[in-house]
Amino acid sequence: MSPAGHWPQLRAAIEAGADSVYFGLKHFTARAKVGFDLEELPEVFRILHSRGVRGFITFNTLIFQHEIEEAAKAIAAIAASGADALIVQDVGILQLARDIAPDLELHASTQMSITDAGGVRLAQRLGAARITLARELSLQEIRAIREQTEAELEIFVHGALCVAYSGQCFSSEAWGGRSANRGQCAQACRLEYELIVDNQARPLDDARYLLSPGDLYALHHVPEMVDIGISALKIEGRYKDADYVALTTRAYRKAVDDAWADRAPSITPAEELQLQQVYSRGLGDHFLSGANHQRVVQGRAPRHRGVLIGRVVKVVADAAVIAATDAHTTAPLKPGDGVVFDAASWRSPAEQEEGGRVYAVSQQRDNTLIVRFGNRAVDFARIRPGDLLWRTDDPDLAKAVKPYLEASAPIAKQPVNIQVIATEGEPLQTRWTVSNHPQITIEANSTAPLGSATNRILDVDFLRDQLGRLGATSYTLDQLHVEIKGAPFAPASILNQVRREAVEQLQALQTTPQPRDISDPHMRVQEALAQRTKRHKAPPAPQLHLLVRTPEQLEAALEAKPASITLDYLDLYGLKPSVERVRTSGIAVRIATPRILKPGEERVVDFLLRLDAPLLVRSAGLLETLRDKPHASLTGDFSLNDANSLTAATFLELGIERITPTHDLNADQIANLARAIGGAAVEAVAYQHLPVFHTEHCVFCRFLSEGTTYKDCGRPCEKHQVAVRDNSGREHPVMADVGCRNTVFGAEAQEASLHMDAWRAAGIAHFRLEFVHETASQLTRVTRAFVQYLNGATSAGELNGALQRISPRGTTEGSLYVPKDYLVLPVLQ
């Protein structure tokens, strides 16, 4: 399954052998900078289907309340255009799409953060036929999911990795108002950071891009993936060029075909290096082979590096002497190649790197390379022994991709099976079936009867030769089954006529859009809003809920006597006494569940259930797991990505009592959502450090230990307080959870004081305050400020001033900020 940003990539994917291609429109897609116009879709699908390739539309963003009508119209138009499937993130929209076009195949996007069998089953129940699993799963974990579910499973096998779980990154939203869940990722993970350990800067040497992972490369795991029963292998890269699409598609096409036929891999070392050359931040199988936190993030650079040629051993007046790697043997460095010297171990990343086109290169007896450049193209004074030399561009790569980009006739062919009945005195009968799409079957017969042979009886070899002349078509003869009766004779002209007619029929059948049952989108939206959006009365008085992460914070929270205290602890086994402590105080207790649950972590759920306390649910899959288990009340957290009333209704129907809106909504949108579903069904976070990244990669393990997993890291997360400091000097706290996953929190406290009056007017009465590294004293002062406001003793403006004085790193509106030109639209209801 290959990516297509636009036409060149689409054509490259087809010719290189993709079974399916995925792409987006210019809106409602997680890659907002690329995509097709709605008007282009009929032609897109005509071309794809003429080649036997399926086309999937990415509709994988969260949909805001005022966009539901527009989204519904787009879904109807996509279904009518001939799309083979729609890839969806928003669970409310998933169900709306099912209602609008019941025979349009629906796929659950990786943005749904599905990591266990419960998440797969929930997505199925909501209408998804195929589920794209999170990229952080190992093949062992994927096998466990496969054994527990019947759904089609799809996984990413190549391309860029996000440091955060897809659908769980709010950095762009928090720091720039550009939501990654809305296709506007600003790639904050690719920036340089400093590591702050216990308030002291920790030297990082050449790993200053400490949140920037390498790229995924799973080519050698394809046989195991085939054995597991994975349905689709997905190549990342809708922002990549046609060269990348052609080479990666060709490589994985070969690997799949070899594995399916039980052959040894046929891809060559030179072809593998081409995959590094066309785009690579450093390729690895990363999480697919199991966690190894020393490998996922190398941190030398955040951008394309290409092929590592070697390391500088000496710099002379006009050249660099390079100790070459094995890559040089497979793909020798040559004049005209573009290279860059990587000085990450000693030079600031802000400085420009040295590099350029190679003018001359010679290999010495000791296998070192002497590399020269054009006059003054490189400043050798800025190159030192130990620097790495990367080939970032190879002009010869154009020769490898040219056949796929400039094909005058189809390269990737559709195999066809032909059944022939040749009877003396009757018309020739043929039945043609596209092997990979058996539903594409036609019959083509001769108009005249076959004559009687006097010299040459019609035979299999002649039929194969004539019917197999499919030259410039997109078909190739696979199997030929022949039944001959009597002694028939057929001239080549008859067979040619049958062949041409068969090809025309096959193309017509493949490209003719199939009729679909598509409902009126406006009617379906109104029905869904009327049937599924419930009303709730707000309680008479506001309630304050505190979330704490340390025993020190818990002590201060108990003294504050809020409506409830939520425990979000790293140490599971510290929960039980803390739960009892809160209960005996007479305060309602709640437990925060992990945002990610993987196969093998069922014990976590069982332990939490034994505590018999209400849960703050952060994983949608957990709702499915809890269906048949007795449990206390459930509150849905922000990580369920509830952005509209249809999604809210879905979670309320699944047993959630209150939802916490996604952090992709600004303050006005939260109020709008509350008006749509009833304020009592909303719990708004009024104070927090926004959880900007949630990642499988462990910063503690990578930089504070020599271990590779929680088994050998020594648990530095339990001994040290860690933050990452950006180029603006802001220190963003990092905490680990019970699954050893890390959350990076925003440095400033995000607070809602300027919007509290509007929220209360919208009926919201449940407000949550969350604490990360705050001291007990700070928690007490923040809580007291909110209590005074909610009791009417102070105004919202006075609350704002108090919070600014309390927070050591300042406060921000963050994701709650409402732009001055923001248009408040009427509530859809």
C-alpha positions in Angstrom: 0.0 0.0 0.0 1.8 3.1 -1.3 1.4 6.8 -0.6 0.5 9.4 -3.2 0.8 13.1 -2.7 -0.5 13.8 -6.2 -0.3 12.6 -9.8 3.5 11.8 -10.2 3.5 9.7 -7.0 0.2 8.0 -8.0 1.6 6.9 -11.3 4.9 5.8 -9.8 3.1 3.6 -7.3 1.1 2.0 -10.0 4.0 1.2 -12.2 6.2 -0.1 -9.3 3.6 -2.6 -8.4 1.4 -1.3 -5.6 -1.8 -3.2 -4.8 -3.4 -0.1 -3.4 -2.6 3.6 -3.1 -3.7 6.0 -0.4 -4.1 9.7 -0.7 -6.1 12.6 0.6 -8.2 15.6 -0.4 -7.0 19.1 0.4 -9.0 19.0 3.7 -10.1 16.4 6.3 -6.7 14.7 5.9 -3.7 14.3 8.2 -1.4 15.6 5.5 -3.0 19.0 4.7 -0.2 20.2 2.3 -0.9 17.6 -0.4 -3.9 16.0 -1.9 -6.3 15.9 -4.8 -9.3 18.0 -5.5 -12.7 16.4 -5.2 -13.2 17.0 -9.0 -10.1 14.9 -9.8 -11.3 11.8 -8.0 -13.3 10.2 -10.8 -10.2 10.3 -13.1 -8.0 9.1 -10.3 -10.1 6.0 -9.7 -10.6 5.4 -13.4 -6.8 5.2 -13.8 -6.3 3.1 -10.7 -9.0 0.7 -11.5 -7.9 0.3 -15.1 -4.7 -1.1 -13.6 -6.3 -3.3 -11.0 -5.1 -1.0 -8.1 -7.4 0.0 -5.3 -7.6 3.6 -4.1 -8.2 4.6 -0.4 -9.0 8.2 0.7 -7.5 9.5 3.9 -10.3 11.2 5.9 -8.2 10.9 9.0 -8.6 14.1 11.0 -10.9 15.1 13.8 -14.0 16.9 12.7 -15.2 20.0 14.5 -18.9 20.4 15.4 -19.5 23.1 12.7 -17.8 20.9 10.0 -20.1 17.9 10.4 -22.4 18.9 7.5 -19.4 19.7 5.2 -17.8 16.4 6.2 -20.9 14.5 5.4 -21.2 16.0 1.9 -17.5 15.2 1.2 -18.1 11.5 2.3 -21.1 11.2 -0.1 -19.0 12.7 -2.9 -16.1 10.4 -2.2 -18.3 7.4 -2.2 -19.9 8.5 -5.5 -16.4 9.0 -7.1 -15.6 5.3 -6.9 -13.3 5.2 -3.8 -12.5 1.7 -2.6 -12.3 2.7 1.0 -12.3 5.6 3.4 -9.6 5.9 6.2 -11.1 7.5 9.2 -9.9 8.7 12.6 -12.9 10.3 14.2 -15.2 7.6 15.6 -18.3 9.7 15.3 -17.6 10.3 11.6 -16.8 6.6 11.1 -20.4 5.8 12.0 -21.8 8.7 10.0 -19.9 7.4 6.9 -21.4 4.0 7.5 -24.9 5.6 7.6 -24.3 7.7 4.4 -22.7 5.0 2.3 -23.2 1.5 3.8 -21.3 -0.3 1.1 -18.2 2.0 1.2 -15.4 0.1 3.0 -14.2 1.9 6.1 -10.7 1.6 7.6 -9.6 2.7 11.1 -6.7 5.1 10.8 -3.5 4.7 12.8 -4.6 8.1 14.3 -7.0 6.0 16.4 -4.0 4.7 18.5 -5.1 1.1 18.4 -2.7 -1.1 20.2 -4.7 -4.1 21.4 -7.4 -6.6 20.5 -10.0 -4.5 22.4 -9.3 -1.5 20.2 -9.6 -3.6 17.1 -12.9 -5.0 18.1 -14.3 -1.6 19.0 -13.3 -0.2 15.7 -15.0 -3.2 14.0 -18.2 -2.7 16.0 -18.3 1.0 14.9 -18.0 0.0 11.3 -14.3 -0.5 10.3 -13.4 -3.4 8.1 -9.6 -2.9 8.3 -7.6 -1.5 11.2 -4.3 0.2 10.9 -2.3 -0.6 14.1 -0.1 1.8 15.9 3.6 1.8 14.7 4.9 1.1 18.2 3.8 -2.5 18.3 6.2 -5.4 17.9 5.6 -8.3 15.6 5.1 -10.5 18.6 2.4 -8.1 19.9 0.8 -7.9 16.4 0.7 -11.7 16.3 -1.1 -11.8 19.6 -3.7 -9.3 18.3 -4.0 -11.4 15.1 -4.8 -14.5 17.2 -7.6 -12.7 19.1 -9.4 -10.9 16.2 -10.9 -11.5 12.8 -10.4 -8.0 11.3 -8.1 -7.1 8.5 -4.9 -5.7 10.0 -2.7 -3.2 8.4 0.8 -2.0 9.6 3.3 0.5 8.5 6.5 -1.0 7.2 8.6 1.9 5.9 9.1 5.6 6.3 9.1 8.3 8.9 8.3 7.6 12.6 6.6 10.1 14.8 8.0 10.2 18.3 4.5 10.3 19.7 1.7 7.9 19.2 -0.3 9.0 16.2 -3.4 10.8 17.4 -1.7 11.5 20.8 0.5 14.5 19.9 -0.6 17.9 20.9 2.7 19.8 20.5 1.8 21.6 17.3 -1.6 22.6 18.8 -0.1 23.8 22.1 2.9 25.7 20.7 1.5 27.0 17.4 -2.2 26.5 17.2 -1.6 23.9 14.4 -3.2 20.6 15.2 -1.5 17.4 14.2 -4.9 15.8 14.5 -6.0 18.2 11.8 -3.2 17.6 9.3 -1.1 20.6 10.4 1.8 19.0 12.2 4.7 21.4 12.8 7.2 18.6 13.6 8.3 19.9 17.0 9.8 16.5 17.6 12.4 17.3 14.9 13.8 20.2 16.9 16.9 20.4 19.1 16.5 20.0 22.8 18.6 20.0 25.9 18.1 17.4 28.6 17.6 18.7 32.2 18.1 16.1 34.9 17.3 17.2 38.5 17.5 20.8 37.4 21.0 20.4 35.8 21.8 20.3 32.1 23.0 16.9 31.0 25.6 16.9 28.1 24.1 15.1 25.1 27.2 15.1 22.8 25.9 14.2 19.3 22.3 13.3 20.4 20.8 16.8 20.7 17.7 15.9 18.6 16.6 13.7 21.4 12.9 13.4 20.2 13.6 12.7 16.6 13.4 9.0 15.7 15.0 7.3 12.7 12.9 6.0 9.9 11.2 2.6 9.8 12.6 -0.2 7.6 11.0 -3.6 7.8 11.9 -5.2 4.5 13.5 -8.2 6.0 10.5 -8.9 8.3 8.1 -9.3 5.4 8.1 -13.1 5.5 7.1 -13.0 9.2 4.4 -10.5 8.4 3.0 -12.8 5.7 3.1 -15.7 8.2 1.3 -13.7 10.9 -1.5 -12.9 8.4 -1.3 -9.1 8.1 -3.5 -7.9 5.3 -1.7 -4.8 4.2 1.9 -3.4 4.4 1.8 0.4 4.3 4.5 2.7 3.1 4.6 6.1 4.8 5.2 9.2 2.7 2.5 11.4 1.2 5.0 14.3 1.4 7.7 12.3 -0.4 8.5 12.6 -4.1 7.8 10.1 -6.9 11.4 8.7 -6.7 10.8 7.6 -3.1 7.4 6.1 -4.0 8.8 4.2 -6.9 11.8 2.7 -5.2 10.1 1.8 -1.9 7.1 0.3 -3.7 9.3 -1.8 -5.9 11.3 -3.1 -3.0 8.3 -4.2 -0.9 6.5 -5.6 -4.0 9.5 -7.9 -4.5 9.6 -8.8 -0.8 5.9 -9.7 -0.6 6.0 -11.7 -3.8 9.1 -13.6 -2.6 7.6 -14.3 0.8 4.2 -15.4 -0.7 6.0 -17.8 -3.0 8.3 -19.0 -0.2 11.4 -17.8 -2.1 14.6 -16.4 -0.8 14.6 -12.5 -0.9 15.6 -11.3 -4.3 16.3 -7.6 -3.5 20.0 -6.8 -3.9 22.3 -4.9 -1.5 22.5 -2.1 -4.1 18.7 -1.8 -4.2 18.6 -1.7 -0.4 21.1 1.2 -0.5 18.9 3.0 -3.0 16.2 3.0 -0.3 18.6 4.8 2.1 19.7 7.1 -0.7 16.2 8.3 -1.8 15.2 9.3 1.8 16.4 8.2 5.2 17.0 9.6 8.7 18.7 6.3 9.4 16.7 3.1 8.7 15.8 0.5 11.3 13.1 -2.0 12.2 12.7 -0.1 15.6 9.6 -1.2 17.5 8.8 -4.1 15.2 11.6 -6.1 16.6 10.8 -5.1 20.2 11.8 -2.1 22.2 15.4 -0.9 22.2 15.5 2.6 23.4 19.2 3.1 22.5 18.3 2.6 18.8 15.1 4.4 18.1 16.5 7.9 18.5 20.1 8.5 17.5 19.6 12.2 17.7 22.5 13.4 15.4 20.2 15.1 12.9 16.5 15.4 12.2 16.6 15.4 8.4 17.5 13.2 5.4 21.0 11.9 5.6 21.2 9.3 2.8 24.0 6.7 2.7 26.9 6.7 5.2 30.1 6.7 3.1 32.6 6.8 6.0 34.3 8.8 8.7 36.9 11.5 8.2 40.4 10.3 9.3 42.4 13.3 8.1 41.9 16.7 6.5 44.6 18.0 4.0 44.8 21.3 2.2 42.3 20.5 -0.5 40.7 17.2 0.4 39.3 14.9 3.1 40.6 11.4 3.7 37.7 9.1 4.5 37.7 5.6 6.1 35.0 4.0 4.0 32.1 1.8 5.2 30.9 -1.3 3.4 28.3 0.9 1.6 31.1 2.3 -0.5 31.8 -1.2 -1.9 28.2 -1.7 -2.9 27.6 1.9 -4.2 31.0 3.6 -4.7 31.3 7.3 -4.2 31.9 9.1 -7.5 32.2 12.5 -9.0 28.9 14.3 -9.1 27.6 12.8 -5.9 26.2 15.2 -3.4 27.6 14.8 0.1 27.5 16.5 3.5 30.0 16.4 6.4 28.2 15.6 9.7 30.0 17.4 12.6 27.2 16.8 15.2 29.7 15.7 17.8 31.4 19.1 18.1 29.5 21.8 16.2 26.2 23.4 17.0 23.3 22.2 15.0 22.4 25.8 14.3 25.5 26.2 12.1 25.4 25.4 8.4 26.9 22.0 7.5 29.8 21.7 5.0 29.1 19.8 1.8 28.6 19.9 -1.9 29.2 17.9 -5.2 32.2 15.6 -5.3 34.8 16.7 -7.9 37.1 13.8 -7.6 37.5 10.7 -5.5 40.3 8.1 -5.4 40.7 5.0 -3.4 44.1 4.3 -1.7 45.7 0.9 -0.9 44.5 1.1 2.7 40.9 1.4 1.3 40.6 5.0 2.4 39.1 7.5 0.0 40.6 10.9 -0.9 37.6 13.2 -1.7 38.0 16.5 -3.4 35.6 19.3 -4.3 35.4 22.2 -6.7 37.4 25.4 -5.9 36.2 26.8 -2.5 33.1 24.6 -2.5 34.0 23.3 0.9 35.7 25.0 3.9 38.1 22.3 5.1 38.8 24.4 8.2 35.3 23.4 9.4 35.9 19.7 9.0 37.6 17.5 11.6 38.7 13.9 12.0 35.7 11.9 13.3 33.1 13.7 11.2 30.8 11.5 9.2 30.4 11.8 5.5 27.0 11.1 4.0 26.0 10.9 0.4 22.8 12.8 0.3 22.3 12.7 -3.5 23.2 10.2 -6.2 22.5 11.3 -9.8 22.5 7.7 -10.9 19.3 7.2 -8.8 17.4 8.9 -11.7 18.3 5.9 -13.9 16.7 3.5 -11.4 13.4 5.4 -11.2 13.1 6.5 -14.8 11.3 3.4 -16.0 8.6 3.9 -13.4 8.2 7.7 -14.0 8.4 7.8 -17.8 6.8 4.5 -18.8 5.3 4.6 -22.3 3.5 1.3 -21.7 2.4 -0.3 -18.4 5.2 -2.0 -16.4 3.1 -3.5 -13.7 0.8 -6.0 -15.4 -2.3 -7.7 -14.2 -2.1 -11.5 -14.7 -5.1 -13.0 -16.4 -6.3 -16.6 -16.6 -8.0 -17.6 -19.9 -10.3 -20.6 -20.4 -10.8 -21.6 -24.0 -13.3 -24.0 -25.6 -12.5 -24.6 -29.3 -15.1 -26.7 -31.0 -14.9 -27.6 -34.7 -17.8 -25.8 -36.5 -18.8 -23.5 -33.5 -17.6 -20.1 -32.4 -14.4 -19.9 -30.3 -15.4 -19.4 -26.6 -13.0 -17.7 -24.2 -13.5 -16.7 -20.6 -11.0 -14.1 -19.2 -10.4 -13.6 -15.4 -8.0 -11.2 -13.7 -6.1 -13.4 -11.3 -5.9 -11.0 -8.5 -9.5 -9.8 -8.9 -11.6 -12.9 -9.8 -14.7 -10.9 -9.8 -13.4 -9.2 -13.0 -14.5 -11.9 -15.4 -15.7 -11.5 -19.0 -16.5 -13.7 -22.0 -15.3 -13.0 -25.5 -16.3 -15.3 -28.4 -15.6 -15.2 -32.1 -18.4 -14.1 -34.4 -17.7 -16.8 -36.9 -17.5 -20.6 -36.3 -14.2 -22.4 -36.4 -13.4 -24.2 -39.5 -12.1 -27.8 -40.0 -8.4 -28.2 -40.0 -6.8 -29.7 -43.1 -3.2 -29.2 -42.1 -2.8 -27.4 -38.7 -5.2 -28.2 -35.9 -5.7 -25.4 -33.4 -3.4 -26.2 -30.4 -2.4 -24.8 -27.0 0.9 -23.3 -28.2 -0.8 -21.3 -31.0 -3.5 -20.1 -28.6 -1.0 -19.1 -26.0 1.1 -17.2 -28.6 -1.9 -15.3 -30.1 -4.0 -14.6 -27.0 -0.9 -13.8 -24.9 0.1 -10.9 -27.2 -1.0 -8.3 -24.7 2.0 -6.0 -25.3 1.0 -2.4 -24.5 -2.0 -3.4 -22.4 -2.0 -3.6 -18.6 -2.5 -7.4 -18.8 -0.2 -10.4 -19.0 -1.2 -14.1 -19.6 -0.9 -16.1 -16.4 -2.7 -19.5 -17.0 -4.3 -20.9 -20.1 -6.8 -23.8 -19.9 -7.8 -25.2 -23.2 -10.5 -27.7 -24.2 -10.4 -28.8 -27.9 -13.2 -30.7 -29.5 -12.8 -32.2 -33.0 -10.2 -30.7 -35.4 -10.9 -27.0 -35.3 -8.9 -24.5 -37.3 -8.7 -20.7 -36.4 -6.7 -18.1 -38.3 -4.7 -15.6 -36.4 -7.2 -12.9 -37.3 -10.0 -14.5 -35.3 -7.8 -14.9 -32.2 -6.6 -11.3 -32.5 -10.2 -10.1 -32.7 -11.2 -12.1 -29.6 -8.1 -10.8 -27.7 -8.9 -7.2 -28.6 -12.5 -7.6 -27.6 -11.5 -9.3 -24.3 -9.1 -6.4 -23.4 -11.8 -3.8 -24.1 -14.3 -5.7 -22.0 -11.9 -6.1 -19.1 -11.0 -2.4 -19.1 -14.7 -1.4 -19.3 -15.6 -3.7 -16.4 -12.7 -2.4 -14.3 -13.2 1.3 -14.9 -17.0 1.5 -14.9 -18.0 2.9 -11.4 -20.2 0.4 -9.5 -23.5 1.9 -8.3 -23.6 2.7 -4.6 -26.5 3.2 -2.2 -25.7 6.8 -1.0 -28.1 8.5 1.4 -28.7 12.3 1.5 -25.8 13.5 3.7 -27.9 16.4 5.2 -30.7 14.0 6.2 -28.2 11.6 7.8 -26.5 14.3 9.8 -29.8 15.6 11.1 -30.9 12.0 12.0 -27.6 11.3 13.7 -27.8 14.5 15.7 -31.4 13.9 16.7 -31.0 10.3 17.6 -27.6 10.1 19.2 -27.0 13.5 20.9 -28.4 13.3 24.3 -29.3 16.2 26.7 -28.2 16.4 30.3 -29.1 18.9 33.0 -26.1 20.5 34.7 -25.7 20.0 38.4 -26.7 23.0 40.6 -23.1 23.7 41.8 -19.7 23.5 40.1 -17.4 20.6 41.1 -13.6 20.7 41.2 -11.6 17.5 40.4 -7.9 17.3 41.1 -5.4 15.0 39.3 -2.1 14.3 41.2 1.0 12.3 40.2 3.0 12.3 43.4 2.4 11.4 47.1 3.4 15.0 48.1 0.7 16.3 45.8 -1.8 13.8 47.2 -1.3 15.1 50.7 -2.1 18.7 49.6 -5.1 17.5 47.5 -6.6 15.8 50.5 -6.4 19.0 52.5 -8.1 20.9 49.6 -11.2 18.6 49.8 -12.2 18.7 46.1 -15.1 16.7 44.7 -12.7 14.0 43.6 -9.0 13.1 43.4 -7.7 11.2 40.4 -4.5 9.2 41.0 -2.1 9.1 38.0 0.9 7.2 39.3 4.0 5.7 37.7 4.1 2.9 40.4 1.0 0.7 40.1 1.5 -0.8 43.5 1.6 2.5 45.2 -2.0 3.0 44.1 -3.8 0.7 46.6 -2.8 2.5 49.8 -3.4 5.9 48.1 -6.9 4.8 47.0 -7.7 3.8 50.6 -6.2 7.0 51.9 -8.6 9.1 49.7 -11.6 6.9 50.5 -11.1 7.2 54.2 -11.0 11.0 53.9 -14.5 11.0 52.4 -13.4 12.3 49.0 -14.3 10.4 45.9 -11.3 8.7 44.3 -10.6 8.0 40.7 -7.8 6.2 38.9 -6.2 7.3 35.6 -5.7 4.4 33.2 -2.8 4.2 30.7 -3.3 5.9 27.4 -1.8 2.8 25.7 -2.5 -0.8 26.5 -0.7 -3.6 24.6 -1.0 -7.3 24.5 0.5 -8.7 27.7 -0.6 -5.7 29.7 -4.0 -7.2 30.7 -2.7 -7.5 34.2 -2.8 -3.7 34.5 -6.5 -3.6 33.8 -7.1 -6.5 36.2 -5.2 -4.7 38.9 -7.1 -1.5 38.4 -10.5 -3.3 38.5 -9.6 -5.0 41.7 -9.3 -1.5 43.3 -13.0 -1.1 42.6 -12.7 2.7 41.9 -14.0 4.9 39.1 -11.7 5.2 36.1 -10.5 8.0 34.0 -10.4 6.1 30.7 -7.6 7.1 28.2 -7.7 4.2 25.8 -10.8 3.6 23.6 -9.9 -0.1 23.5 -10.3 -0.3 27.2 -14.0 0.4 26.8 -14.4 -2.7 24.7 -12.4 -4.7 27.2 -14.6 -3.6 30.0 -17.9 -4.5 28.3 -18.1 -7.9 30.0 -16.4 -7.0 33.2 -18.0 -5.4 36.3 -16.6 -1.9 36.9 -17.2 1.4 38.6 -18.1 4.6 36.7 -16.1 5.8 33.8 -15.0 9.2 32.7 -13.4 9.6 29.2 -10.2 11.6 29.0 -8.9 14.0 26.3 -7.0 11.1 24.6 -10.2 9.7 23.2 -10.1 12.7 20.9 -13.7 13.8 21.3 -14.1 16.8 19.0 -17.9 16.8 18.2 -21.2 15.8 19.5 -21.4 12.6 17.4 -18.2 11.3 18.8 -19.3 12.3 22.3 -22.6 10.4 21.8 -20.6 7.4 20.8 -18.6 7.3 24.0 -21.6 8.1 26.1 -23.3 5.1 24.5 -20.3 3.0 25.3 -20.6 3.7 29.0 -18.7 6.9 29.6 -20.5 9.2 32.0 -18.6 12.4 31.2 -16.2 13.2 28.3 -13.2 15.4 28.4 -12.9 17.3 25.1 -9.8 16.8 23.0 -7.1 19.4 23.3 -7.6 20.2 19.7 -10.7 22.3 20.6 -10.3 25.9 21.7 -12.3 27.3 24.6 -15.2 28.5 22.4 -15.4 25.1 20.7 -15.5 23.4 24.1 -18.4 25.6 25.1 -20.1 24.9 21.8 -19.7 21.1 22.4 -21.2 21.4 25.9 -24.2 23.2 24.5 -24.7 20.4 22.0 -24.5 17.5 24.4 -25.4 19.1 27.8 -22.9 20.6 30.2 -23.1 17.8 32.7 -21.7 15.4 30.2 -18.5 17.5 29.9 -15.5 17.6 32.3 -13.2 20.5 31.2 -9.5 20.7 32.1 -9.1 24.2 33.6 -5.5 23.9 34.7 -2.7 21.6 33.4 0.6 21.3 31.7 -0.6 20.1 28.3 0.6 16.6 27.5 2.3 17.5 24.2 4.0 14.1 23.3 3.1 10.6 24.4 5.7 8.2 23.3 6.8 4.6 23.5 10.4 5.9 23.3 11.8 6.3 26.8 14.0 9.3 27.3 15.0 8.0 30.8 16.3 4.7 29.4 18.0 6.3 26.4 20.0 9.0 28.2 20.1 7.9 31.9 21.1 4.3 31.5 22.8 1.9 29.2 19.9 -0.5 29.1 17.6 -1.1 26.2 14.2 -1.8 28.0 12.6 -1.6 31.4 14.2 -4.9 32.2 17.7 -3.6 32.3 17.5 0.2 32.5 17.6 0.4 36.3 14.4 2.5 36.5 16.0 6.0 36.4 12.4 7.4 36.0 11.9 6.6 39.7 15.0 8.4 40.8 15.3 11.5 38.7 13.2 14.5 37.6 13.7 15.2 33.9 12.7 17.9 31.5 13.6 18.8 27.9 14.6 22.4 27.3 13.8 24.0 23.9 15.7 26.8 22.1 13.5 29.4 23.8 14.7 28.2 27.2 11.4 26.6 28.2 11.7 23.4 30.2 9.1 20.8 29.4 8.7 18.1 32.1 9.0 14.5 31.2 7.3 11.7 33.1 7.0 7.9 32.6 3.8 6.0 33.2 3.2 2.4 34.4 3.9 1.1 30.9 7.3 2.9 30.8 5.9 5.3 28.1 6.9 8.9 28.4 4.8 12.0 28.3 6.4 15.4 27.6 4.3 18.1 29.2 4.3 21.8 28.2 6.5 24.0 30.3 3.9 26.7 31.1 0.7 25.9 33.0 -2.2 26.1 30.6 -5.2 27.6 32.4 -8.8 28.5 31.4 -9.5 31.5 33.7 -10.4 33.8 30.8 -13.0 31.3 29.6 -14.5 30.1 32.8 -17.4 32.4 32.7 -18.3 31.3 29.2 -17.9 27.6 30.1 -20.2 27.9 33.1 -22.8 29.8 31.0 -22.6 26.8 28.5 -23.6 24.5 31.4 -20.2 23.0 32.2 -19.9 22.3 36.0 -17.1 19.8 36.2 -13.6 21.3 36.2 -10.3 19.4 36.5 -7.0 20.7 37.7 -3.9 18.5 36.7 -0.5 18.7 38.3 2.9 17.5 37.0 6.0 18.7 38.8 4.1 21.2 41.0 5.0 21.2 44.7 2.4 20.7 47.4 2.4 24.4 48.1 1.8 25.3 44.5 -1.1 22.7 44.3 -2.7 24.3 47.3 -2.5 27.8 46.0 -3.8 26.9 42.5 -6.7 25.0 44.0 -7.5 27.7 46.5 -7.6 30.3 43.6 -10.2 28.2 41.7 -12.3 27.5 44.8 -12.5 31.3 45.5 -13.5 31.9 41.9 -16.1 29.1 41.9 -17.5 30.4 45.2 -17.9 33.9 43.8 -15.3 35.4 46.0 -13.1 36.5 43.0 -13.7 37.2 39.4 -12.2 35.4 36.4 -9.8 38.2 35.9 -8.6 37.9 39.4 -8.2 34.1 39.0 -6.0 34.8 35.9 -3.7 37.1 37.9 -3.5 34.7 40.8 -2.4 31.8 38.5 0.2 33.9 36.8 1.8 34.7 40.2 1.7 31.0 41.4 3.1 29.2 38.3 6.9 29.2 38.4 7.2 29.1 34.6 4.3 31.3 33.7 0.8 30.5 32.3 -0.6 30.3 28.8 -4.0 29.8 27.1 -2.3 27.3 24.9 -4.7 25.2 23.0 -7.6 27.1 24.6 -6.7 30.3 22.8 -9.5 31.7 20.6 -8.1 33.7 17.6 -9.5 37.2 17.3 -10.9 36.3 13.9 -12.4 33.1 15.1 -16.0 32.8 13.9 -18.4 31.4 16.5 -20.8 29.2 14.4 -24.2 28.1 15.5 -24.4 24.7 17.2 -25.5 21.8 15.0 -28.3 20.1 16.7 
